[in-house]
Amino acid sequence: MNRTLLFVARHSLAIALCVMFVAPVGFLLLTSFMSDSQALTSSYWPSSWHPSNYAEVFARTPMPRYLLNTVLYSLVATLFMLLSSVPAAYALAKLRWRGQGTVLVVIVCMMMIPPQVTTIPLYLVWANAGLTGTLWPLVLPMLFGDAFSIFLLRQFLLTIPGEYLDAARVDGCGEWRTLLRVVLPMARPGIAAAALFQFFYAWNDYYGPLLYTSENEHNWTLSLGLASFRTVHHVQWNLVSAATILTMVPVVVLFFFAQRAFVQGVTLTGVKG
């Protein structure tokens, strides 16, 4: 008993923070098993359990289609981001060329531009190209790099000793071969962190799919699917909670298996500036 009290006293702050983060998820989980009339009332524990809410979510909406669209959006956007951002980060971190500092400042400034500033011009571009209503306007911009990912990867690549790259160049490797054979294997934690950031952003993105795919339900993502449980006069919060839990499960499982690489990558990006 004394050991338990001592443990609680030593970790009281961590326990309090844990409760603060876990409590909303627990409330969401309990609400997903409530009836429609009980949801969001003063009763926090289900008076009767309704696991059929999860089945009703699939009956009301094409959740498998929304899940497939979300997975495609997240995976393709992450892949395109890595294809464009890793070489850009390598050039900023390990190469020396005129205007390098200016380009880095421009990239940092791009991180500060609100997305609402570029919404109308970008929408007009994709509308004129006939791509609205599809997922392409969400994934194609990733081929041109992502400012946050470039900066994050650049910070990680700075931690890789330049001697390894010099040795590869002495052995006759060009820059592309050095990047592929030397840098990428050593930069796996940083790449994993950047990929997870992009994947989670795309998975939770609501504004982008609402803007470009709202006219075509066939291409809706899970975030838009959650909105289908709202009507003009009523919101079925028990079904919304059940659908939210289903949306959360894949990313929670992914983070559980990738947390070591994620934490290592985020930690090491701040070692050297």
Phi and psi in degrees as a GROMACS rama.xvg file:
@    title "Ramachandran Plot"
@    xaxis  label "Phi"
@    yaxis  label "Psi"
@TYPE xy
-64.6245  -37.7632  ASN-2
-63.9743  -39.6795  ARG-3
-64.2159  -44.9394  THR-4
-64.1562  -38.9231  LEU-5
-65.6582  -40.5795  LEU-6
-62.9956  -44.0445  PHE-7
-64.4533  -39.1004  VAL-8
-65.6155  -40.4797  ALA-9
-71.2381  -31.2768  ARG-10
-114.352  27.8682  HIS-11
-61.2353  -41.636  SER-12
-65.4462  -44.238  LEU-13
-63.9478  -39.5416  ALA-14
-65.4825  -41.2743  ILE-15
-63.2085  -43.3128  ALA-16
-64.7549  -39.5994  LEU-17
-61.7319  -43.775  CYS-18
-63.3223  -39.6406  VAL-19
-61.6705  -37.2494  MET-20
-82.24  -33.8214  PHE-21
-82.0256  -31.6673  VAL-22
-56.1238  -45.9486  ALA-23
-61.7248  -36.9536  PRO-24
-66.6587  -41.4052  VAL-25
-62.5038  -41.8232  GLY-26
-61.7066  -41.3652  PHE-27
-63.8322  -42.1218  LEU-28
-64.498  -43.4026  LEU-29
-65.7301  -39.5256  LEU-30
-63.292  -32.4383  THR-31
-66.9279  -17.1485  SER-32
-101.925  3.32694  PHE-33
-87.16  165.868  MET-34
-78.2889  164.924  SER-35
-62.3648  -36.5028  ASP-36
-73.097  -24.7339  SER-37
-90.8839  -24.1128  GLN-38
-58.0884  135.405  ALA-39
62.2488  31.2213  LEU-40
-99.9339  -173.988  THR-41
-72.8457  -10.4289  SER-42
-89.3589  118.88  SER-43
-94.7218  -6.83148  TYR-44
-115.731  132.161  TRP-45
-58.4201  127.39  PRO-46
-72.1909  -28.5654  SER-47
-145.669  142.339  SER-48
-90.4635  135.343  TRP-49
-128.251  73.9785  HIS-50
-63.9534  -14.6088  PRO-51
-65.6526  -12.5977  SER-52
-58.1397  -37.6066  ASN-53
-68.2874  -38.6602  TYR-54
-66.6229  -36.1134  ALA-55
-68.0183  -31.2873  GLU-56
-58.9944  -44.4698  VAL-57
-71.6722  -28.8229  PHE-58
-74.4844  -33.6898  ALA-59
-78.9832  -36.5223  ARG-60
-133  153.845  THR-61
-79.0991  70.0322  PRO-62
-57.6049  -39.7225  MET-63
-58.5482  -39.018  PRO-64
-66.5418  -42.7933  ARG-65
-62.9914  -39.5118  TYR-66
-64.9886  -43.0707  LEU-67
-62.5078  -44.0731  LEU-68
-61.5896  -41.2443  ASN-69
-66.1652  -42.3595  THR-70
-63.7118  -44.1897  VAL-71
-61.4476  -46.8258  LEU-72
-59.5104  -47.2518  TYR-73
-67.4668  -46.1451  SER-74
-69.1541  -46.631  LEU-75
-67.2408  -41.9992  VAL-76
-62.4007  -40.2083  ALA-77
-66.2093  -43.6103  THR-78
-62.5682  -46.8833  LEU-79
-62.8015  -37.9843  PHE-80
-62.6303  -43.0789  MET-81
-67.0019  -40.1757  LEU-82
-61.5067  -32.9938  LEU-83
-96.3039  -36.8949  SER-84
-81.8334  -33.9106  SER-85
-63.2544  -49.8165  VAL-86
-61.2993  -37.3118  PRO-87
-65.1154  -41.9385  ALA-88
-65.8209  -37.5896  ALA-89
-63.0052  -42.5091  TYR-90
-64.5933  -36.4745  ALA-91
-76.7972  -27.8817  LEU-92
-94.8533  -34.7014  ALA-93
-121.781  -4.95306  LYS-94
-111.461  156.759  LEU-95
-119.838  118.954  ARG-96
-152.331  157.11  TRP-97
-66.4232  134.005  ARG-98
85.3638  9.89277  GLY-99
-61.8959  -45.3989  GLN-100
-64.1437  -37.52  GLY-101
-64.9411  -42.2677  THR-102
-63.4278  -39.4013  VAL-103
-63.0062  -41.5418  LEU-104
-63.7655  -40.4029  VAL-105
-62.0896  -41.6288  VAL-106
-64.0724  -42.7405  ILE-107
-63.1016  -39.4611  VAL-108
-65.589  -34.3081  CYS-109
-63.8969  -29.4157  MET-110
-67.1401  -21.5767  MET-111
-94.3985  -5.41446  MET-112
-77.751  123.686  ILE-113
-63.2159  138.64  PRO-114
-62.6423  -23.9712  PRO-115
-64.6644  -23.7331  GLN-116
-66.5284  -36.5385  VAL-117
-99.4815  1.7893  THR-118
-61.8136  -51.9925  THR-119
-66.0521  -48.2287  ILE-120
-59.7135  -42.694  PRO-121
-65.5547  -40.4169  LEU-122
-62.9477  -40.9716  TYR-123
-63.2233  -38.3427  LEU-124
-61.6316  -49.0076  VAL-125
-71.3529  -32.3411  TRP-126
-66.9626  -42.5305  ALA-127
-66.0317  -27.6747  ASN-128
-83.4289  -5.74641  ALA-129
74.0985  25.8247  GLY-130
-105.693  -1.46982  LEU-131
-67.8715  148.365  THR-132
91.3814  -2.92345  GLY-133
-122.169  176.188  THR-134
-86.5267  -7.46404  LEU-135
-61.1888  -39.9975  TRP-136
-62.6746  -17.0471  PRO-137
-87.8517  -29.4976  LEU-138
-104.034  -32.1291  VAL-139
-61.946  -37.3122  LEU-140
-59.667  -22.1034  PRO-141
-67.9257  -19.2712  MET-142
-70.0788  -15.6156  LEU-143
-100.825  11.8011  PHE-144
92.1244  157.811  GLY-145
-126.213  125.481  ASP-146
-59.0431  -46.1707  ALA-147
-63.8285  -43.1041  PHE-148
-65.6699  -40.1179  SER-149
-62.4189  -45.2435  ILE-150
-64.7805  -43.3495  PHE-151
-62.7394  -45.4161  LEU-152
-68.2058  -37.2648  LEU-153
-60.8339  -42.1991  ARG-154
-63.2171  -36.926  GLN-155
-71.4474  -41.9366  PHE-156
-64.4947  -25.2456  LEU-157
-65.0207  -21.9031  LEU-158
-80.2578  -11.6648  THR-159
-81.8426  123.198  ILE-160
-58.6339  136.727  PRO-161
-68.4754  -17.5707  GLY-162
-61.1522  -35.3165  GLU-163
-64.3885  -41.0192  TYR-164
-69.1902  -39.9488  LEU-165
-63.0955  -39.1044  ASP-166
-64.4745  -39.6439  ALA-167
-66.0406  -38.5796  ALA-168
-68.6481  -36.742  ARG-169
-63.3486  -34.8151  VAL-170
-76.5653  -0.100628  ASP-171
101.559  8.89186  GLY-172
-78.1277  135.052  CYS-173
-78.3556  -179.657  GLY-174
-65.9134  -40.5972  GLU-175
-65.5655  -41.7665  TRP-176
-68.1366  -36.4851  ARG-177
-62.7882  -41.1516  THR-178
-63.6022  -44.6762  LEU-179
-75.8649  -40.0714  LEU-180
-91.6081  -27.6502  ARG-181
-110.614  -52.3742  VAL-182
-73.1582  -47.7683  VAL-183
-58.8631  -45.6841  LEU-184
-61.3645  -33.5177  PRO-185
-81.8332  -17.488  MET-186
-101.82  15.8285  ALA-187
-57.3719  -44.2683  ARG-188
-60.9646  -43.1354  PRO-189
-65.9374  -40.2954  GLY-190
-64.8786  -40.503  ILE-191
-62.4118  -41.4423  ALA-192
-63.3402  -46.9811  ALA-193
-63.349  -39.7438  ALA-194
-65.0776  -40.9296  ALA-195
-67.2474  -40.1881  LEU-196
-57.9983  -47.3481  PHE-197
-66.7413  -41.1397  GLN-198
-62.7878  -46.0059  PHE-199
-65.207  -38.0657  PHE-200
-62.3971  -46.6922  TYR-201
-66.5456  -37.7869  ALA-202
-63.6846  -38.9983  TRP-203
-92.9871  -2.8448  ASN-204
-64.3494  128.446  ASP-205
-114.412  -39.2198  TYR-206
-63.9428  -46.0248  TYR-207
-63.0336  -54.1493  GLY-208
-60.8003  -35.2558  PRO-209
-63.2827  -38.9356  LEU-210
-72.0774  -41.8513  LEU-211
-104.165  -23.2357  TYR-212
-119.024  1.76696  THR-213
-61.5996  -26.4172  SER-214
-77.7208  -11.8294  GLU-215
-130.853  97.9707  ASN-216
-62.4828  -23.7797  GLU-217
-61.6006  -24.9838  HIS-218
-107.736  16.3469  ASN-219
-67.4165  151.09  TRP-220
-101.824  177.751  THR-221
-61.57  -36.2537  LEU-222
-62.6457  -37.1493  SER-223
-75.7451  -32.4181  LEU-224
-62.3663  -33.6816  GLY-225
-61.5948  -32.9314  LEU-226
-72.2293  -14.4695  ALA-227
-72.6425  -10.8984  SER-228
-87.7387  0.717242  PHE-229
-97.4448  134.264  ARG-230
-116.321  -178.342  THR-231
-66.0438  -38.8539  VAL-232
-112.778  -4.75005  HIS-233
-154.437  146.957  HIS-234
-125.322  123.486  VAL-235
-85.9026  87.4713  GLN-236
-67.0684  -26.6203  TRP-237
-66.5741  -39.2144  ASN-238
-73.6553  -37.0809  LEU-239
-60.5215  -42.3464  VAL-240
-65.7261  -41.6534  SER-241
-63.2426  -43.273  ALA-242
-66.2993  -35.3089  ALA-243
-65.6144  -41.6213  THR-244
-61.1526  -43.5658  ILE-245
-63.3029  -33.9139  LEU-246
-72.0682  -33.615  THR-247
-76.1831  -32.0773  MET-248
-56.8268  -48.8926  VAL-249
-59.605  -41.455  PRO-250
-73.5259  -32.1788  VAL-251
-64.5597  -43.6111  VAL-252
-64.0087  -42.8333  VAL-253
-61.0093  -46.3144  LEU-254
-66.1335  -33.465  PHE-255
-61.0505  -40.3075  PHE-256
-83.2523  -22.9115  PHE-257
-108.905  9.11511  ALA-258
-65.5514  -34.0931  GLN-259
-63.3546  -48.8309  ARG-260
-65.6308  -36.4097  ALA-261
-64.2754  -50.1941  PHE-262
-65.0784  -40.651  VAL-263
-63.6523  -42.5502  GLN-264
-66.0912  -43.3868  GLY-265
-66.8409  -37.9384  VAL-266
-66.1351  -44.8788  THR-267
-74.1082  -19.0316  LEU-268
-67.5442  -16.2063  THR-269
-102.484  7.72081  GLY-270
-73.1685  -39.1949  VAL-271
-136.194  130.946  LYS-272
